[in-house]
Amino acid sequence: MTLKTVASDEAPPIHITSADYDLVAELAIRLEAHNPKLSALILNEIDRAHIHETSDILPDIVAIGSEVTFADGINGAERTVTLVLPGQADIEKGRISVLTSVGAGLLGMRVGSTIEWPCPDGRPRTLTILRVTPSET
């Protein structure tokens, strides 16, 4: 059951759970004092998302805790990471925070979809989702 839908014609649809929406919104609001641009970017992105109950989210959608393989349009490299909350991030172990530019761009994306997302320096970056393994929890 979809709880809320706010669509955008320019970007691919994203889907997130109501629990992830609440967590990410709270984190982005707290981030505003330190990084207002990234905070606004994240809040705008989740506000256009299709919000679902956890039990209704499809397994090919990137959620917090998912392992995701994506292609980076800047250099063509494939990268596999796990999307986590900020306190769990460890780049050496392949765990990236949902509050990073790439992490925020991956959240809610579906296998096969591509999004143009800004790098921290503002340059556009294309992320294409290749595989998603849902969290076991």
CORWO-V551272 format. One record per pair of residues at least 24 apart in sequence whose C-alpha atoms are under 6 Angstrom apart, sorted by the first residue. I is the first residue (numbers start at 1). J is the second residue. Records with the same first field share a line. If there is no record, write none. Layout:
I: J ; J
//
This chain:
2: 51 ; 52
3: 51 ; 52
4: 50 ; 51
5: 50
6: 48 ; 49
7: 48
14: 49 ; 108 ; 109
15: 49 ; 50 ; 51 ; 108
16: 51 ; 108
17: 51 ; 52 ; 53 ; 54
18: 51 ; 52 ; 53
59: 134
60: 110 ; 111 ; 132
61: 108 ; 109 ; 110
62: 107 ; 108 ; 109
63: 107 ; 108
65: 135
66: 133 ; 134 ; 135
67: 132 ; 133
68: 131 ; 132
69: 130 ; 131
70: 128 ; 129 ; 130
71: 127 ; 128
72: 127
73: 126
//
